[in-house]
């Protein structure tokens, strides 16, 4: 049976192709807001970090109404590092809107999300967005999308997917590439006519796969998923089970039940198959579990989430400034938070380290882990992290490493410089072709070769370059890559940075701190572009004497320090450095703080004793 009054659809795309803007307009034109209501831009990006960075990090549910039909919409992230969010929600919908930029065309994440949708036999509606761009290439992008369908072995039905041409910012759409349209009515009509209504036998025992989990301070854990079969009601006794773990069968009871109405969760007494519902009262439930009626326990198979490829070590802060700025500073606090995060984020893996104060955290990329670090520091946690490292595997007796497919859009006069940098980082050129006024280059490059690459790339292209990458496969190890061509300026002693000391230190390189900043011995205060570490005394004061000399009282001019963001610090980190993270500060430090001990350890390494 079909629940013909519902359509469940996910919006998938590459980053910055306009998913969240399209959802915004769908909600506006789907009678979610009052006519006089002020609606902020990108209303679905409710997280502070999402609004600051302009990206979607977490998948979110909403609904709108067109005619008599309710459309449940799932907004998904576009960045490759959050691909796990996309993979898990696709089991909750019956079709997808594939949003593609009218200039850029299909990008790495477009391929990834479309491949997942096609493998699940979901119906696809292609939305060519930003058709109002002056440099739009609508006809070429249509051809590129169809070529992508063919490359991914789409069947005849999927190849026949309809195209809708839209401008999400203006809230217009059309089924004709030559017509601009006046509203999103053509898009709504295409969704209703092409995306199938959810299937499910209403009179059979209920069954529901959990695709998302949240925590609410009032009702506890919330489990979100599509009701595959039967009816669910408040107070119903159920069994929580898992397809991959037959031993897991926990009896429980549904305390509260919600459905999505616009951006809000609305409490209901019951719901029928095909609806996306939110269940409260099941404390032992996790993503991938199935909630079944007691009369018929049948777990549903869950999609296999791609494995992480990058690892960082999180540990308790043991610097001289430890415990001064954080609220949660112990290993118990750190462990509890990391393991809770791994339950919510299926792409994250957490293991205990070699000591009680260290934890190995594995993710899909640098941004995936940097978002976790930023969220933790905003919640009051204080800790240290090591340099990110790729996960090496031994496949058929051969040492292998993760390889990324890298796409670069660069001005033509910067191609030579970029090619040179790619050679140093073991990048292998696969394709190069003009793309509008730029050159698009495609490389296969070791994932570790991309650490610290973005800032160099933006410098080399004068801020005009666009970089995108996605995991490709594991290949034999490519050899050593010299990740850092620069050294560090290291504080000599603990104290407060003084203008006189900074003035002398800035001749050695670029500083990260200004006057009045507290430092400690072993803390990195700048970078040495010539390579090699240099110890500087930024706390040094001017020697006082009773003699006056010409020029001795002139004002000392300091070059403004380089402000390092969290991502900049992660890119900067070397093998012998940690990043100290607190709610108020981000500092880079040497693992061994004492200069003499550091030199002794370095000597042992050079002699091969370590």
N, C-alpha and C positions, 0 to 999 in steps of 0.2 A: 504494500500500500504506500501511496505517496501523501505527504503532508503538503498539499498544493498551496497553502497559504504562507509558506516559508521558503526562503532561499538562503543558503549558507555559502558565503564567498570570502576568500582571502585575497588581499591585494599584495602582490609580490613584484619586486623590481630591484634594480641596482640602486646604490645609494645616490640620492639627489635627483632621482628621475621623477619625483612628484607624487609619491604614494600618499603621504600624510596630508598634503594639500588637497588631493582628490577626495580623500575621506572627509575632510573638512567641508567641502562643497556638497558632497552627497548627504551629509547630515543636515546642512542648511536647507537643501532643497527637498529633503525627506521629512520635513515637518517636525524636526527634533527641537528647534528653537522657536521662541515667539518672534513675531515679525519685527518687534521693536527691541529685541534682545541684542546686546553687544556681545559679539562672539570673537574671541581672540584668535589670532592666526595660529595654525597648527594646534588645534585644541586637543588632539589625541596625545601630543607629546606632553604629558602631565608631569613627568619627572623633571626636577630642577636641572639635572645634568643634561637631559635631552634638550631642554629649551636653550641652555647655554651653548651647547655644541651644535645645535641644529640638526641632530640625527635622531633616529628612532633606535632605542636600545632593547626595549621589551615589547613583545607582541601584546596587543590590547584588543578587547572586544567592544563593539558598539552595535547599534541597530538603527535602521531608518525604515520608513514606510512609504511605499509607492503604490497608490491605489489602495487595494485591500491586502496587498502582499507585504509581509514583513521581511526585510533583507538584513540578516545578521552579517556584519562586516568585521573581519579580523585584519587590523593594520599590523604589518610585519616589518622588521628591520631590513635595511638594504645593505649594510656593511657585511663583508664576508666573515668577519670575526664573530658575528651573531647569527650565523647560518643555522645553528641549532634551534633557535627560536622559530625559524621558518619551518624546519623539518618537522617539529613536533605538532604544530598547529594545522598542518595540511591534512592530518587525519580527522580533523574536526569539520571540514568543509566538503562541499560537493563540486566546487569549481573555483577558478582563480581569475582575477584580473591581472594580466601581465602588462605592467606599465613600462613603456620604452620611450626614452627621450627622442624627440623628432630630429635632433642634431647628432647626438652621440651614438644612437642606435644601440643594438645589443652589446652589453659589457660583460665582464667576467661573472658578476653575481647574477646577471640575467640568465646566463647559461645554466648556472648552478640551480637556481630556484625553478627554472622551467624543466630541467631534467628531473627534479624531484616530483614536480606536479605530473609530468607525463608518465613517470613510472607508477604513480598511484591511479592512473587512468582518470584523472580529473579533467573536466571540461575547461577549456581556456577561452577567454575573451581578451584579445590583444588591444590595449589602449595606447595609441601613439600620442603621447602627451607633449605639451609645449609647441603646438603647431603654429602659435603666434610668434615664435622666435623668428627674427629676420633671416637667420642662417639655417632655418629648418630644411631638412633633406627628406621629405616625407616619402617620396617614391623609392629612393634608395634604401631607406630604413625598412619599408615594407618588404623589399627583396631580401634584405639582411635577416629579417625575422623569419621569413619562409625558409631561407637557407639553414638557419639555426634549427628549425623544426626538422628538416631533412637530416641534418647531422646527428640529431638526437633520436633518430629512428621513430618519429611520430607516426601513428597509424593514419589511415585515410580520414577518419572522422576528426582526429586532432588537427590534421593539415587543413581541414575545412573550417578552422576556427574563424569567427567573425572579427573584423577590425573596426574599432571605433576611434575617431580622431577628436582629440580634446585639448582644451587649455584649462588645467585644474585651477590655476590662479583666477581666471575669469569666470569659471563655473559654466563652461559651454562644451558641447560635444556634437558630433555629427557622424553619420555612417558613410558620408561622402567626403573624400579627401579634399575636394575643391570647395567645400562649403564650410563656413565657420560655425554655424549653429547659434542658438540663443540660450540654451539651458542644457541640463544633463538628462533631459527626457529620453533622447536616443540611447544613452548609456543604460538607463534603468530598463528600457524596453528590451535591449539586447540581453541584459542579465536575466530577466524573467523568461525570455523566449529560449535562451541557449543554455543557461545553467539549470540542471535538472532539480526538481523538488526532492528533498531527502526521502529515502526509502525506509520503511520500517513497519513491522507488524504491531499494531497498537494493542491487540488482545493477547499477545505473547508475554511471558515474564520479562521484566525490564532488564536492560543491559546497557552500560554506559562506559566508554573509555575516557580516562582522565588525560587530557592533553596539556593542562596548565594548572598550576597551584599557586595560591596567594595566601598571605596571612593578614587577618583583620583583628585588631586589638579588642573588638567587641564580641565577635562570634568565633574567633580562633581560625583554624585552617579552612580555606575555601578551595574546593576542587572544581575545575571548569572542564566541561567536555560536551560532546554531542550525544544526546540520548538515541542510541542505535535502535532500540526496540522497546515496546511496551510503554507503560506509564509510570511516573514516579510521583510520590506524594510525601508531604511532611509527616513524620512519625513512622515511616515505613522501615521495617527491619531488612537489612541488606547484608551481603557478604562482599568483602573487599578481597580480590584475588589478583594474581599476576601470571601472565602467559609464560614467562621465562623462569618463574620460581613456583613450582607446583605446591610447595610446602606452605606458601603464604595464603591462608584463608582466615580472615578476621571478620567476626560478626560485629555489626555496628548498626547504628540507627541514624536516619536522616533527621536532623534537628530543624534545619531551615533550608528553604529552597528559593532560588532567585532566577529571574530571566533578565535579559538586557533590553532596556527601553531607552533608546538614545544612548547617552553616556552613563546612565544610571543603572544600578542593579535594583530591580523591583521585586519585593517578596511575593511569592505565589504559593498556593496550597498544593498545586499539582501541575504537571506538564506532560505532553505527549511526545512520542518518538519524532525525531527530526529537529527538535528544538535544542539550541545551545543553552545549557543550564549551569548554574553555579550552586553547589551543594555544600552545606556547613554541617559540622558535627562529626566528621570522620577524621580523627586526629592521626591515624596510622596510614592514611592514604598518601601515595606519591605519584608523580607523573609516570604514566605507563601502566598504572593499575586499572583494573576493571571493577566497576560496581555492579553487582548482579543481585537479582531477586533470590531469596533463600530457596525457592522451589527449583531453580535451574541455574547452577553455577557454571558459566562458560566464559573463561577469560578471552580477551581479544588480543591478537598479536599487535605489538607496537612497532613503529618505524625505528630502524637502527640509526642512531645518531652518529655522525662522523666523528672519528677519534681526534683528540687534541694533538697539537704538533709542537707546542712551546711550553717550557717549564721554567718556573721561578721558585726560589726558596723564600718562604715567609718565615720570619723569626722574631723573637722578643727583642726589643730595642735595648742594647747594652752600651750605648754611647755615654759620654760624660754628662749629657743633658737629658738622659733617660728619665721618664716619669714626670717631667715638668709641665708638659702641655697636654697630655692625653688623659682620657677618662678610663679607658680600658687598656691596660698595659701588660697583663700577665699572660702566660702561655695558655691558661684555661680559657680566658676571654677570647684569645686569638683562635684557638682550636674550635671552640663552640661556633664562632661566627663563620669560619671557613667551611666546616662540615654542613652547617645550615644552608650556606650558599650553594654547595654542591647538590643539595636536594632540589633546590629551585631551578638551578641551571644545569641541564643535562650535559652540556658541552664541557663542563668543568670537572676536573678530577682532583681530589685532595687525598694525600697520604701523609702519615707521620714520617718525620725525617729521622736522621741518624742520632739525634738527641731529642730530649723531651721539649726543647724550646724551638725546634725547627719543623716546618711542614712543607712538603712538596706540593705545589699547586700547578696544574697543567691546564692550558687553555688553547683556544683556536688561533691566537695571535697576540701581538703586543697590545693592541687596542682592547681586546677582550680582558686582558689582565689589568691594564691601566684603569679601566672603568671600575673594576672590582676594588682596586687600591683607592681610587678617588671616593667611592661610596663609603668605604670603611673609614677613611680619615674624616669624612664629614659626619660620620656617626660617633666620633670620639675615640677611635682606635689609634694606638701608637705602636709602631712596629718597624722592622727593617726588611728589605727585600734584596735579593742578589741579582746579578746580571741575568737577563733571559737567555735560555739556551734551547736549541732545538732537540727534539727527541730522536735519538739515533736507534735504528732497528737493524738486526742481523737477519737478512732474508736469504735463504739457501746458502748460508755460510759467508755471505757478502755483506760488509758494512754499508748500510744505506741511510740516506738522509732525506727529509722532505724537500720537494722541489715545488716552487710556486710558478704559476703562469702570470707574467707581469706585462701590463699594458701601459705604455707611456705615450701621452700626447704632448709634443714639444714643438716650439718654434723651429723653423728650418735651420736657422743659424746656430742653434744649440745642439744639433744632432751629433757633431763630432765630439764635443765635451761629454755628452751623455754616453756615447759608445765607449769612450775611454774608461769612464767610471764603471760601466757594466763589465768590461774586460777584467778589471781588477777584482770585481766581486763574483767572477766565474759565471756571468750571464751569457747565455747562448741565444743569439738572435734567430728568431723563427720567421719573422715576417716584418716588412716595412713598406708602408704605402702612404701616399698623401691622404689627408683627411680634412677636407675644407682648406683652411689657410695654414694648417699644421701638418706635422708628420706623425703618423701613428706607428709605434714600434712595439713588437711583441717579443718577449724573451722568456726562456725557461731558466730560472735562477734558483740556487739553493736558498731556502727560507732564511738561513742565518746571514746570507749576503744582503738581505733587506734591512737588517738591524742598523739603525742610524743612517739609512739611505735617504729618507724623505727630506730631512733638513738640507743635506748636501744637494739633492736634486732641485729643490726650490731655489737654492742659491745659484746653482748653475744655469737655471732657466729664468732667472730674474723674477721668480714668483709666478711665472706664466704657465709652468708645466702642470700636467694632471697625471697622477699616478694611481693605478688600481692593480690589485693582485688578488689571486685566489689559489688555494692549494691545488696542486696538479696530481702528483703521485710521489712515491718513494723511489729514488734512483741511487746507484752506487755513489759513495762519498766522493766529493769533487776535490778534496785536498784542502790545505790551509788557506784561509782568507784573512788578510790583515785588516781587522775591523777598525782599528784606531790608528790614525796617522799623527795624532797629536798626543801631548802629555797633559799632566795636571799640575796646577799650582796648589801646594799643600800648606796649610797653616802650621807654623812652628810651635805655637804655644796657645794656651787657653787664655781668653781675655776678650776685650772689646776692640773691634777694628778701628784704627785711628787714621785720620786723613794722611798723616806723614808716612805711616807704614804702607798704606794703600798706594800712595803716590810713587813710592819706590818699587812696589810690587807690580804696578801696571806696566812698567817697562818690559817685564818678562812675558806678558801675555794679556789675555782678556779676562777681566774679573767678573765674578758672579755676585759679589756683595758690595755694599756701600759702607760709609762710615757709620759707626754706632751699632753695628751688628755683632752679636755675641758669637765667638768662634771657639773651637777647641783644637788642640794639637792633633794632627792627622785628618782634619776636615779639609775637603777640597774647596778652594775659594776661587778657582779660575782655571783657565785652560792655557797650555803652552803650545802654540802652533808649530814650533820647531821639533816637537817630539821629546819624550822623556819627562820624568817628574822633577819638579823643582820645589824645594821647601822655601817658603817666604815668611817673613815676620810682619804680618799686617797689624800687629799690636804695637809695633815699634814707635816710640815717641821721640820727638826732636831733642837732641842734646842741648841742655841749657848752659849758657856761659855768660860772663859779665862783659864780654866783648861784642861789639857790633861790627858787622861787615856789610858791604854793599850787596843788596839783593837778598839778605838773609830773612827779611821780614815780608818778602813778596808772598802773595796768596798762592797756595798750591792748587792747581786745577786738576780735578779728577775726571777721567773719561766715564760717562754713565755706565754702570754695570749692566751686563747682559742678564735679563730676567729669564730664568729657566722654568719652563712649565714642567708638569709631571712627565709628559711624553719626552721632552728634551732630556730630562734627567735619566730616564730609562735608556734612551739612545746613547747617552754619554757613558754609562756605566762600563767599567772594565772588569777583567777577571778578579782583580784584587780590591774591588770596591763594593760597598753596600750603599743603598739609598735608604736614608732614615726618613720615615714618614710620620708626621704628627698632624693633629687638626689645624695647627697654625703654621707649620714649617715643612719644607722639603729640603733635606741636606744630603750631599754626597760625601762619603767618608771612606778612608782606607780601612780595610779589614783589620790590619795591624796598625794601630794608631802611633805607636812610638817609632820615631824615625830610625834610630839605631837598630832596633829589632827588625824593622822592615828591610834595612840594608843587609843584615845578616841572613835573613831568609832569601833575599834575592841572590846573594852570593852562593848559597847552598844550591839554589835552582840552577844557576849557571854552571856549577861544578857537577851537576847531575846527582847530587846527594839526596834530593827530594823527588 
